[in-house]
C-alpha cells in the first residue's frame, strides 16, 4: 500500500412547461411538475452536441480538456478527453495544509470531471440551478468565503456526500444508463467548471470540465474569474443552459446572494456560436472508459421521475395525497419500503408514520433556496435504526438528488453520536495515514481516539456514551475549524482539525473516516488495485490501510443541520434525516415530523429535553440541537413552531 500511496502523490403549482432553458429571465412554468408532465432526457445526439461545444471552446482557448456528461440520476453518459489534455489533477485547497486529500497529485482528470458534472446535476432542480461555483461558496469556513467572523457555509461538509464507497448510491453495471442515484468518484465538487443541463425547464443532467490541472475551489468571491474550466463548461451548456430565473445568482441565503458562474456564454471565445460537428470534434480526442463509471461510448440518459431513473411516484395507500416519490428498482418495486428495525426497536408502522409526517411538514413549508418564492420545500426523508439500517426513504416532488444520500448521512450521524457506543467506536476506529506532499505542513497520521479525547476535554464529561442526544447540527458545531463557529482565532472544535491543517478537502473526522476508501477508489480508477467494497463502513480495506469505520456509517458522516435521533422514552431507537431546500427548513421538518409522528402514535418522539446536548454549558457556549426558522409555513402565520417541543 505504501507504494500505491506514493503513486498517488506522483409543475404543487403551475403544471404547464415552457420551453428550454435559454438562460433568459422570466417564468418557465416549472415548479416541479415539468419532468412528470413532459418527460425529458439527454439523447445521444445531444450529448454529442454538449461535447462538441466544449471541444470548440477548448480549442479556441488553446488548451486540452476532459469533459464528462451525466444525467440527473448520475449515470455517466460520456467521458471525452482531448489529445492535448492533462490526464491527472492535483487536489489543491490553496492553503498547503498537507492533510486529508489536499495535495494528492495524480488523481485521474476523469474523476474530477465526473464529480463536477454530477454536482451540477445533483444540486439543481426545477426551482434552483446550482453549479460547482455555488458549491464552492457554501462549503468553506466562512459564508461568504473571506468574510472573517462569519460562520461556515450553509452546506459545510456536503462535499463528502455521494461518496464512491457509499452503501446507498448505486454503481455502474455496464451498458445503458439505469437506476440512481449513482455514486460520485470524489463526492461533490467545489471546483468551478460544473453546471446543470436543462431541457424544457427541467434538469436532465450535468456537464463537468477539467482543463487547468487543478481540482480546487474559489477562495475569493469578491472578484470575477475567467478560469478555463468554467469557460469551456459554460460553452458546453449552450442550448441546455439553466433558466435565468432559477440560477443561483437570483437566490439568497441569509441575505447573501449565491454565485452561479463568473462567466457567461457571451464571454467565451466561441460566444455560443459553435459550428463544430461532433464528427469533427471527435478527431481531437477520444471517448474514455472509466472504471466503475462508463464505457468508451455515449449512452442515452434516463427519464427522471420514472422507474428507469430510480425515482418514481409513491403508490402506496399510506402515502396517498402527499405527492410523494420513492426510490425504486427498474421494475418499479420500492428499494426502501417502510421496514421494521433490525434491532427490533422500531416497527414498520412507526417508520411509515415518520415518513408521512416528515413529507407533510415539508409540503407546508416555504422553501428557502427555490424559485418562485411561494414554492413548498422539496426534500428527502430517511429513517434508520440504531444499526444504521435504512428503514424507509420518501421524497417530495423535484427534491434535489444530492439530498437523498445527505438525508441518510444526517440520520446516521445524529443516531451514531447519540448512541451508547459512540465513544468506543471512535476509540476502535484505529488511525488514518494520508499523504504528506513534500514541503507541506501538518501531520500524516491521525488516531481516531484523539477525537474522542478532544470531545471529553472540551465538554468536561464523557458525552459519547448515550447520555446526551445530538442533532446533526450539534455534530456540525463540533466539527468547525473555529469553536464557536465563525470566531476566528479560536481553537478548532474537537472533531475538526486546527485551522492551519483544515481545508474543505480535510474537514476532520468526517473526511478521516472515509479517506482510505477514497484513496482506494483512486487506485482502482488508475488500475492499481480493487475497488471499494459495498460500504464506507467496516474494517481496513486492504494491506496498509488502518481505519475501521463504525458499522452504522455506511455512507459517511454529515456535518450540517437536518438530522435528529429518535427516542422511545429515554431509549434511543433510531434516527431521521431530511435534506432539501434550506438547512433551517431541514431541521424543522426533521424535528416537527418526528414530534407529529409521536403525537399520532404515542410511542416515539424527540429526545427528552434534558438529554439534548444543548442543555450543557460548554466553556460558556451551548451547542445547537436544532434551529427552526420563524414564520416558515406557506399558509400559516405561526412564528416559532418548534418552541416547547
C-alpha positions in Angstrom: 0.0 0.0 0.0 2.9 2.4 0.7 3.9 2.1 -2.9 0.4 2.7 -4.0 0.2 5.8 -1.9 3.5 7.0 -3.4 1.9 6.5 -6.8 -1.0 8.9 -5.8 1.4 11.7 -4.9 3.1 11.2 -8.2 -45.1 21.7 -12.1 -47.5 21.9 -6.5 -48.4 25.0 -8.7 -48.5 25.5 -12.4 -48.4 22.3 -14.3 -47.5 23.6 -17.8 -44.0 23.7 -19.0 -42.3 26.5 -21.0 -39.5 26.0 -23.5 -35.9 25.1 -22.8 -33.5 26.9 -20.5 -32.1 29.6 -22.8 -30.9 31.5 -19.8 -33.5 34.2 -20.2 -35.2 35.6 -17.2 -38.9 35.0 -16.9 -41.3 32.3 -15.9 -41.0 28.9 -17.5 -43.9 27.4 -15.7 -41.9 24.8 -13.9 -42.5 24.2 -10.2 -41.6 20.6 -10.0 -44.2 19.2 -12.5 -42.5 19.6 -15.8 -40.5 16.4 -15.7 -43.5 14.3 -14.9 -45.9 16.1 -17.3 -43.5 16.3 -20.2 -40.6 13.9 -19.6 -37.2 15.0 -20.8 -33.8 13.2 -21.1 -30.5 13.7 -22.8 -30.3 11.9 -26.2 -27.1 10.6 -27.7 -27.0 13.4 -30.3 -27.5 16.0 -27.5 -24.6 14.6 -25.5 -22.5 14.8 -28.7 -23.6 18.5 -29.0 -22.5 19.3 -25.5 -19.1 17.6 -26.0 -18.6 19.4 -29.4 -19.4 22.8 -27.9 -16.9 22.1 -25.1 -14.2 20.9 -27.5 -14.7 24.0 -29.7 -14.2 26.3 -26.8 -11.2 24.4 -25.5 -9.6 24.6 -29.0 -10.3 28.4 -29.1 -8.6 28.6 -25.7 -5.7 26.6 -27.0 -5.9 24.0 -24.2 -6.9 20.4 -23.9 -9.9 19.3 -21.7 -11.5 16.3 -20.2 -15.3 16.6 -20.5 -17.9 14.5 -18.6 -21.7 14.4 -19.2 -24.2 12.8 -16.8 -27.9 12.5 -16.5 -29.9 13.7 -13.4 -29.6 10.4 -11.7 -25.8 10.5 -12.0 -25.4 8.0 -14.8 -22.2 8.9 -16.8 -23.4 9.3 -20.4 -19.9 10.0 -21.8 -16.4 11.0 -20.9 -14.3 12.6 -23.7 -10.6 13.5 -23.3 -8.8 15.7 -25.9 -5.4 14.5 -27.1 -3.6 17.5 -25.5 -5.4 17.3 -22.2 -3.7 16.5 -18.9 -4.7 13.1 -17.6 -4.4 13.9 -13.9 -5.3 16.7 -11.5 -3.9 17.9 -8.2 -6.3 18.4 -5.3 -5.4 21.9 -4.1 -7.0 23.9 -1.4 -4.5 26.7 -2.0 -3.7 26.5 1.7 -0.9 23.9 1.6 -2.3 22.0 4.6 -0.7 18.7 3.9 -3.7 16.9 5.4 -6.6 14.9 4.0 -7.0 14.9 0.3 -5.2 18.2 0.0 -2.1 17.8 -2.3 -3.0 14.5 -3.9 -1.2 14.9 -7.2 -2.2 12.2 -9.7 -6.0 11.9 -9.3 -7.4 11.0 -12.8 -8.8 14.0 -14.5 -11.8 11.8 -15.4 -12.7 11.5 -11.8 -12.7 15.3 -11.3 -14.8 15.9 -14.5 -17.4 13.3 -13.5 -17.6 14.7 -9.9 -18.2 18.2 -11.3 -20.9 17.1 -13.7 -22.7 15.1 -11.0 -22.6 18.1 -8.7 -24.2 20.3 -11.2 -27.0 17.8 -11.8 -27.4 16.8 -8.1 -27.7 20.3 -6.7 -30.2 21.5 -9.2 -33.9 21.2 -9.7 -36.8 22.9 -11.4 -36.7 25.5 -8.6 -32.9 26.2 -8.5 -29.9 25.9 -10.7 -26.6 25.5 -8.8 -23.1 25.0 -10.1 -19.9 23.8 -8.7 -19.0 27.5 -8.1 -22.2 27.7 -6.0 -20.9 24.7 -4.1 -17.6 26.4 -3.5 -19.3 29.3 -1.9 -21.3 27.3 0.5 -18.8 24.7 1.9 -16.0 27.0 3.2 -15.1 28.1 6.7 -16.9 31.4 6.3 -20.0 32.4 4.5 -19.3 34.3 2.3 -15.7 33.0 1.8 -13.2 35.5 3.1 -15.7 37.3 5.3 -14.0 36.9 8.6 -16.1 36.5 11.7 -18.9 34.8 9.8 -19.9 31.1 10.4 -19.2 28.3 8.0 -21.1 27.9 4.7 -24.7 26.6 5.0 -23.8 23.3 3.3 -20.4 22.9 5.2 -19.4 19.3 4.6 -21.7 18.4 1.8 -18.7 17.8 -0.4 -18.2 14.5 1.3 -21.6 13.0 0.2 -22.5 10.7 -2.7 -19.1 9.0 -1.9 -17.6 6.3 -4.0 -17.8 3.8 -1.1 -21.5 4.5 -0.2 -23.7 1.6 0.7 -26.7 3.6 -0.6 -25.7 5.0 -4.0 -25.9 2.6 -7.0 -22.9 1.6 -9.1 -22.3 1.3 -12.8 -23.5 -2.0 -14.1 -22.3 -1.6 -17.7 -24.3 -0.8 -20.8 -27.3 1.5 -20.7 -28.0 4.1 -18.0 -30.0 2.7 -15.2 -31.3 3.5 -11.7 -29.7 6.1 -9.5 -28.7 7.9 -7.5 -25.2 7.0 -8.7 -22.1 7.5 -6.6 -19.5 10.2 -7.4 -15.8 9.4 -7.7 -14.7 12.3 -5.4 -18.0 13.2 -3.7 -19.5 16.5 -4.6 -17.2 19.1 -6.2 -16.5 22.8 -5.3 -14.2 23.3 -8.3 -15.8 25.8 -10.8 -16.5 24.2 -14.1 -19.5 22.0 -13.4 -23.1 23.0 -14.5 -26.5 21.5 -14.7 -28.1 20.9 -18.1 -31.7 21.8 -18.8 -34.4 20.9 -21.3 -38.0 22.1 -21.1 -37.3 24.0 -17.9 -36.2 20.8 -16.1 -32.8 19.3 -15.2 -31.7 16.5 -17.4 -28.1 16.2 -16.3 -24.8 18.0 -15.9 -21.5 18.7 -17.5 -18.1 18.9 -15.9 -14.8 20.0 -17.3 -11.1 19.7 -16.2 -8.6 21.6 -18.2 -6.3 23.5 -15.8 -4.9 20.5 -14.0 -6.3 21.6 -10.6 -9.1 20.3 -8.5 -9.7 23.2 -6.3 -12.2 25.9 -5.2 -12.6 29.7 -5.3 -11.4 31.4 -2.1 -12.4 34.9 -3.2 -16.0 35.7 -4.2 -15.3 39.4 -4.5 -13.7 39.2 -7.9 -14.7 37.6 -11.3 -12.5 34.8 -12.6 -12.0 33.7 -16.1 -10.9 30.1 -15.5 -10.7 27.9 -18.5 -12.7 25.1 -16.8 -15.7 27.4 -16.4 -15.3 29.0 -19.8 -15.3 25.6 -21.5 -18.1 24.2 -19.3 -20.4 27.2 -19.8 -19.9 27.0 -23.6 -20.9 23.3 -23.4 -24.2 24.3 -21.9 -25.3 26.4 -24.8 -28.9 25.3 -25.7 -29.1 23.4 -22.4 -28.4 26.3 -20.1 -30.3 26.9 -16.9 -33.3 29.2 -16.9 -32.1 32.7 -15.8 -34.8 32.9 -13.1 -33.6 29.8 -11.4 -29.9 30.4 -11.3 -28.1 30.7 -8.0 -27.4 34.4 -8.6 -31.1 35.2 -8.1 -31.3 33.2 -4.8 -30.2 34.5 -1.5 -29.3 32.7 1.8 -29.2 34.7 5.0 -29.0 37.9 2.9 -26.1 36.6 0.8 -26.6 36.2 -2.9 -25.3 32.9 -4.3 -23.0 32.7 -7.3 -23.7 30.6 -10.4 -20.9 31.5 -12.8 -18.2 34.1 -13.2 -18.6 33.9 -17.0 -21.5 33.7 -19.4 -21.7 32.1 -22.9 -21.0 35.6 -24.3 -17.7 35.7 -22.5 -16.4 32.6 -24.3 -14.3 32.6 -27.4 -17.0 30.8 -29.3 -19.7 33.0 -28.0 -22.3 30.2 -28.1 -22.0 30.1 -31.9 -20.1 26.8 -32.2 -20.3 25.3 -35.7 -18.0 22.3 -34.9 -19.7 19.0 -35.5 -19.3 16.1 -33.2 -17.6 14.2 -36.0 -15.0 16.9 -36.3 -14.7 17.3 -32.6 -14.1 13.6 -32.1 -10.9 13.9 -34.1 -9.4 16.0 -31.3 -9.5 13.2 -28.8 -11.5 10.1 -27.8 -14.2 8.7 -25.6 -12.8 7.0 -22.5 -13.8 4.0 -20.5 -13.6 5.0 -16.8 -13.6 2.0 -14.4 -16.7 1.9 -12.4 -18.5 4.7 -14.4 -18.6 4.3 -18.2 -17.6 2.5 -21.3 -15.8 4.3 -24.2 -19.2 5.2 -25.7 -22.1 7.6 -25.5 -25.4 6.4 -23.9 -28.8 7.9 -23.6 -29.9 9.4 -20.3 -32.9 8.3 -18.2 -36.2 10.0 -17.8 -36.1 11.3 -14.3 -39.1 10.6 -12.0 -39.8 7.4 -14.0 -38.7 3.9 -12.7 -35.8 3.7 -15.2 -34.1 6.6 -13.2 -34.6 5.0 -9.8 -37.2 7.6 -8.8 -40.9 7.3 -9.2 -44.2 8.4 -7.6 -45.1 6.6 -4.4 -48.2 4.4 -5.0 -48.7 3.0 -1.5 -52.1 3.9 0.1 -50.3 5.0 3.2 -48.8 7.9 1.2 -51.9 8.9 -0.7 -52.4 12.7 -1.1 -48.8 13.6 -0.3 -47.5 13.8 -3.8 -44.6 11.7 -2.6 -41.9 9.9 -4.5 -39.8 6.9 -3.6 -36.6 5.1 -4.7 -37.4 2.2 -6.9 -35.8 -0.6 -8.9 -36.1 -0.6 -12.7 -39.3 -2.8 -12.3 -40.9 -0.1 -10.1 -40.6 -2.2 -6.9 -39.6 0.1 -4.0 -35.9 -0.2 -2.8 -36.7 1.0 0.7 -40.3 0.4 1.7 -41.1 1.1 5.4 -39.5 -1.8 7.3 -39.1 -2.7 11.0 -35.7 -2.1 12.5 -33.2 -5.0 12.5 -32.6 -4.1 16.2 -36.3 -4.7 17.0 -36.7 -1.1 18.3 -38.9 0.5 15.5 -41.9 -1.1 13.9 -42.8 -0.7 10.2 -45.9 1.2 11.2 -43.8 3.7 13.1 -41.4 4.1 10.2 -44.4 4.7 7.9 -45.8 7.4 10.2 -42.4 9.1 10.4 -42.1 9.3 6.6 -45.7 10.5 6.2 -45.4 13.3 8.8 -42.0 14.4 7.5 -43.3 14.8 4.0 -46.5 16.5 5.3 -44.4 19.1 7.1 -42.2 19.7 4.1 -45.3 20.2 1.9 -46.5 23.1 4.1 -43.0 24.7 4.5 -41.8 27.6 2.4 -38.6 26.8 0.5 -35.6 28.9 1.2 -33.4 28.2 -1.8 -36.0 27.8 -4.6 -37.9 29.9 -7.0 -40.6 31.0 -7.2 -40.7 32.1 -3.5 -44.2 30.7 -2.9 -42.9 27.1 -3.7 -43.1 24.5 -1.0 -39.9 22.9 0.2 -38.7 19.9 -1.7 -36.7 17.4 0.2 -36.0 13.8 1.2 -36.8 12.0 4.4 -34.8 8.9 5.6 -35.3 6.8 8.7 -32.6 4.4 10.2 -32.4 2.1 13.1 -29.6 2.0 15.8 -27.5 -0.2 13.5 -27.7 2.4 10.7 -30.0 0.2 8.6 -32.2 2.1 6.1 -35.8 1.6 7.2 -37.5 3.9 4.7 -36.9 6.7 2.2 -39.6 9.1 0.9 -39.2 12.3 -1.1 -41.2 15.2 -2.2 -41.6 16.1 -5.9 -38.5 17.6 -7.6 -36.3 17.3 -4.5 -32.6 17.8 -5.3 -30.9 14.4 -5.9 -27.9 15.1 -3.6 -30.3 15.3 -0.7 -31.3 11.7 -0.8 -27.8 10.5 0.3 -27.3 13.5 2.6 -30.6 12.8 4.5 -29.3 9.3 5.2 -25.9 10.6 6.3 -27.7 13.1 8.7 -30.0 10.4 10.2 -27.0 8.1 10.8 -24.8 10.9 12.2 -27.4 12.0 14.7 -28.1 8.4 15.7 -24.4 7.4 16.0 -23.3 10.3 18.2 -26.4 9.8 20.5 -25.6 6.1 20.9 -24.1 4.5 23.9 -21.2 3.0 21.8 -20.1 6.2 20.0 -17.0 6.8 22.1 -16.0 3.2 22.0 -16.4 3.2 18.2 -14.2 6.2 17.9 -11.6 4.5 20.1 -11.8 1.4 17.9 -11.5 3.3 14.7 -7.8 2.9 14.6 -6.0 5.5 12.6 -5.7 7.1 9.2 -2.5 7.8 7.4 -2.6 10.2 4.4 0.0 11.6 2.1 2.1 14.5 3.1 3.3 16.3 0.0 7.0 17.3 0.2 7.4 20.7 1.9 3.8 20.8 3.3 2.8 21.3 6.9 0.6 19.1 9.1 0.6 15.6 10.4 0.4 12.4 8.2 -1.2 10.1 10.8 -4.3 10.7 12.9 -5.6 8.4 15.7 -9.4 8.4 16.0 -9.1 8.0 19.8 -7.8 11.6 19.7 -11.2 12.8 18.5 -12.9 11.1 21.5 -10.4 12.5 23.9 -10.8 16.0 22.5 -14.6 15.8 22.9 -14.2 14.9 26.6 -11.6 17.6 27.1 -13.9 20.3 25.6 -17.2 19.2 27.2 -15.8 18.1 30.6 -17.8 14.9 30.7 -18.0 11.7 28.6 -20.6 12.9 26.2 -20.3 9.9 23.8 -21.8 7.2 26.0 -25.5 7.7 25.2 -26.1 10.2 28.0 -26.7 13.0 25.5 -28.7 13.4 22.3 -27.1 15.1 19.3 -28.7 16.7 16.3 -26.7 16.7 13.1 -26.4 20.5 13.7 -24.8 19.8 17.1 -22.2 17.5 15.5 -21.5 20.2 12.9 -20.9 22.7 15.6 -18.1 20.5 16.9 -16.5 19.9 13.5 -15.6 23.5 12.7 -12.1 24.9 12.4 -13.0 27.5 15.0 -15.1 26.9 18.1 -17.6 28.6 18.4 -18.2 28.6 14.6 -17.0 31.8 13.0 -14.9 33.1 15.8 -11.6 33.5 14.0 -8.5 32.8 16.1 -10.3 30.4 18.5 -9.1 26.8 18.7 -10.8 24.2 16.5 -13.8 22.1 17.5 -12.9 18.7 18.8 -14.0 16.9 15.7 -12.2 19.2 13.4 -8.5 20.0 12.6 -6.6 23.1 13.8 -7.1 25.8 11.1 -3.6 25.5 9.7 -4.4 21.9 8.9 -8.0 22.3 7.9 -9.5 22.8 4.4 -12.7 21.8 2.6 -10.6 18.8 1.4 -9.7 17.9 5.0 -12.6 18.6 7.4 -11.6 16.4 10.3 -13.3 13.3 11.5 -15.8 13.4 8.6 -13.1 13.0 5.9 -10.7 11.0 8.0 -13.2 8.1 8.4 -13.5 7.8 4.6 -10.1 8.9 3.4 -8.7 5.4 2.9 -11.9 4.4 0.9 -11.5 7.4 -1.4 -7.7 6.7 -1.8 -8.5 3.1 -2.6 -11.0 4.2 -5.2 -8.5 6.5 -6.9 -6.1 3.5 -7.1 -9.0 1.5 -8.7 -9.6 4.1 -11.4 -5.9 4.2 -12.0 -5.9 0.5 -12.5 -3.7 -0.1 -9.5 -6.0 -2.1 -7.2 -9.5 -3.4 -6.4 -12.5 -1.1 -5.9 -14.1 -0.3 -2.6 -16.5 -2.8 -1.1 -20.2 -2.1 -0.9 -19.9 0.2 2.1 -17.8 3.0 3.6 -18.0 1.1 6.9 -16.1 -1.9 8.1 -12.5 -3.0 8.8 -9.5 -1.9 6.9 -9.9 -2.2 3.2 -6.5 -3.9 2.5 -2.9 -4.1 3.3 -1.5 -0.8 4.6 -5.0 0.6 5.5 -5.6 1.2 9.2 -9.2 2.6 9.5 -12.1 0.7 10.9 -15.2 2.8 10.1 -18.2 2.2 12.5 -20.7 -0.2 11.0 -23.5 2.3 11.2 -21.8 4.8 9.0 -22.1 3.0 5.6 -22.2 6.2 3.6 -20.2 8.5 5.8 -20.9 11.3 8.3 -22.6 14.6 7.5 -21.9 17.8 9.4 -24.7 20.3 8.7 -28.2 20.6 10.0 -31.2 18.3 9.4 -30.9 15.1 11.5 -32.2 14.1 14.9 -32.2 10.8 17.0 -35.5 9.0 17.6 -36.4 8.0 21.2 -38.9 5.8 22.9 -38.9 7.4 26.3 -35.2 7.7 27.3 -34.1 4.9 24.9 -32.5 5.6 21.5 -34.3 3.7 18.8 -33.1 5.3 15.6 -32.5 8.4 13.6 -34.3 10.6 11.0 -32.7 12.9 8.5 -34.0 15.5 6.0 -32.2 17.3 3.2 -33.8 19.8 0.8 -34.4 23.5 0.3 -32.6 25.2 3.3 -30.8 23.9 6.4 -33.1 25.5 8.9 -36.0 24.0 7.0 -34.3 20.7 7.1 -34.0 21.0 10.9 -37.6 21.9 11.3 -39.0 19.2 9.0 -36.9 16.6 10.8 -37.8 17.8 14.3 -41.5 18.5 13.7 -42.1 15.5 11.6 -40.8 13.3 14.5 -42.8 15.3 17.0 -46.0 15.0 15.0 -45.5 11.2 14.5 -45.1 10.9 18.2 -48.3 12.8 18.8 -50.1 10.4 16.5 -48.5 7.2 17.8 -47.9 8.0 21.4 -44.8 5.7 21.3 -41.8 7.6 19.9 -40.6 11.1 19.8 -37.8 13.5 20.0 -35.1 13.2 22.7 -36.3 14.2 26.1 -35.3 17.9 26.5 -33.0 17.1 29.5 -30.9 14.7 27.3 -30.3 17.1 24.4 -26.8 18.4 24.1 -27.9 22.0 24.1 -28.6 21.7 27.8 -24.9 21.5 28.5 -22.9 24.7 29.1 -19.6 24.1 27.2 -17.0 26.7 28.0 -19.7 29.4 28.2 -21.3 28.2 25.0 -24.3 26.0 24.2 -24.3 23.7 21.1 -27.4 24.0 19.0 -29.6 20.9 18.8 -32.0 22.1 16.1 -32.8 25.6 14.8 -36.2 26.3 13.2 -37.0 29.3 11.0 -39.5 31.9 12.0 -42.8 32.1 10.2 -41.8 29.1 8.0 -45.2 28.0 6.6 -46.9 28.9 3.3 -50.4 29.1 4.7 -49.9 29.9 8.4 -48.5 32.9 10.3 -47.2 30.6 13.1 -43.9 32.1 14.3 -41.9 29.6 16.4 -43.2 26.1 15.5 -40.5 24.2 17.4 -40.8 26.0 20.7 -41.7 23.8 23.7 -41.5 20.6 21.7 
